[in-house]
Amino acid sequence: MPDFDYFNWIIFPLLIFCSRLVDVSLGTMRHIFVARGFKKFAPLLGFFEVLIWIIVAKQIFNEANSWQHYVAWAAGFATGNYIGLILEERLALGLQMLRIITDQACEALVKELTAGNHGISIVDGQGSQGPIKIIFTVVARKNLKQVIAVVLKHNPTAFYSIEDVRNAQSGVFSSTKDHSFFSLRRTGKQQ
């Protein structure tokens, strides 16, 4: 009875999987950093992403000779995408604009947002059912859930939408400093 080939059945596929997981996670993060305007860090991620990919691809083309190697490659790619998105969500980098539309009294909401040093702009508008107020505020992503909780506390029926903000300057920003990911700064952002 021949000995079981641990290297080709377990170790090599595991190395392929882990390498792809890392390089695809880096690639996912790089795309997100580029989209959010973090220009300084994206090239560094790209360097390591491609370096890992080249090393692993060379080994795959030279050594891969069975289905478990290909499955490990594909599974590492899929898992790397998922892990990259989870990492980005946890880092919560950047700014988002919160647009709140309400037909209710909003003085208490405005007062609490202002007390939290959130810059706001209020516009009178006309909705399909009558007069409305539109409140705009730019919030660090890591503070977004707290600000939405304030909105829902004062006006649980308010409509709100959220957009990514690439750059912001010369405004009132919340007093919480954005020290996410080693204080990466984006062009145009002032604090």
N, C-alpha and C positions, 0 to 999 in steps of 0.2 A: 504494500500500500504506500503510494507516494506521500511525502510530507505536504501538508497544507502550505500554500504560498501566501504567508501573512502580508508580505510586502505588497504584492499586486492586488490582493483582495481587500486589505484593510488599510495599511499604512499609506500607500500611494494615493488611493482615492480620498482618504482623510486629509492628506496634504493638499490635494487639488481643491477639495471642498473649502478648506480653511483659507487658502490663498485667494480663491475666487470671492469668497465672502468678504475678505478684507478689501480687495481691489474694487469690487463693485460698490461696497459701502462708501469707499473714498470717492468713487465716481459720482454716486448719488449726492453726497455732500458737496462735491465740487460744483455740480450743476445748480444746486440750491444756493450756494454762496454766490455764484455768478448772477443768478436771477435776483438775488437780494442786494447786489451791489458791493459785496465784499471782494474787492479786486486783489487785495494783497495776499490773501491766503489761498485762493483758488489755484494759482499756478503750482504752489507747493504740493497741494493735494494731487493735482494732475501728474506731477513728476512721480510720486510714489505709486499712484494708480497704474501708470503705464509701465513703470519698472517691474512691479509685481506681475502685471499681465504678461510682459515679454518673457519673464523667467518661467512662469507657469505654462504659457503657450508653447515655448520651446520644449519643455519636458513632456507636455502632452503629445506633441507631434513626434517626438523621438521615442517615447516610452509607452504611450497609451496603445493598448492592443486588445482591450476588452470593454464590454458594455459598462462595467462598473466605473471605469475612468470617465466615460462620457456622462454617465448619470451624476457622478460627483461634480463634474464641471457645470452641468445645468443646475443642479441643486444649490451649488455655491453661488451661482449667478442670481437665482431667485431669492435665496435667503439674504444675500448681500443687498439687494434692493430693499427688502423689508427692514433690515437692520439700519440701513442708511436713513430711511424715512423716520424710524423711531428715534435715531440720534438727533436728527434735525428738529423733531418735535420737542425733544427734551431740552435742547439748547435754546429754543425759542428766540432766535436771533431776529433783529430788525424791528421795524415799526409797522403798525397797522392803523388804518383809519376806521374808526367806528362811527357809523352814520345812524343816528337814532331818529325815528319818525314817530311822533305821538300826537294824539288829539286830546290828551289829558293835560291837566296842570303839571308843569314840569319845574316849578320853582325849587322844590326840595331836591330834586335830582341835580339841577344846575348848581345849587348851593353845595351839595356834597362833592360833586366833581371838582368844583373850584377850590373847595377846602383841601382836596387831595392834590392840588397844584396841577390839575389836568387843564390844559388850555382848551377852551371850547369856543365854538362859533354857533350862533343861533340864527336861523333864517325862518321867517314866517312864510307859510306856504298854503296852498289850497289842495286838499285831497279830494277823492271822489265823494266823500261824505261830509265835507266841510273843512273849516280851517285847521291847520296842523302847525306844529313846530318841528323843524329839522335841526338837530344838534349834531355838530361835527366835533370829533376829538381825535387826536393822534396819540396812540398808546403803544408803549413797548409791548411786544408780543407776550413777554413773560408776565405782564400785568393785566392782560386782556380779560382773563376769567374773573378777576376781582372787579374790574370796571363793569363787566356785564352783570355781575351779581348786584352791583349798586343800581344799575339801570332797572333790573327786574324787581329789586326791592321797592323802588319808588313807582314803577310803572310796569307791572307784569304783562300788560297787553301791548307794550311798545313794539313796533317793528324796528329791527336793526339789521344792518348789513355791515360786512367787514371786507376791507380791501387791503392788500399789501401796499406799503409806501416805500418807494425806493430811496428817496432822499427827503429830508425836511430840515429847514433851518429858520432861524429868527422867529421862533415861537415860544410858547410856554409849554414846557415838558414836565412830566411828573417829577417829583423830588427824588424818586428812586433812581439812582444811577444805573445805567445799563452796563454792567461789568461782565456780560455774557462772553464766554469764550475768550478770555484773556484780554478784555477791553478792545476788541477789534473795532475800528472806526470805519465809517463809510463816508465817502465823499459827500460834502454838503451837510452833514449832520453836526449840529452844535448842541453842546450841553453846558 
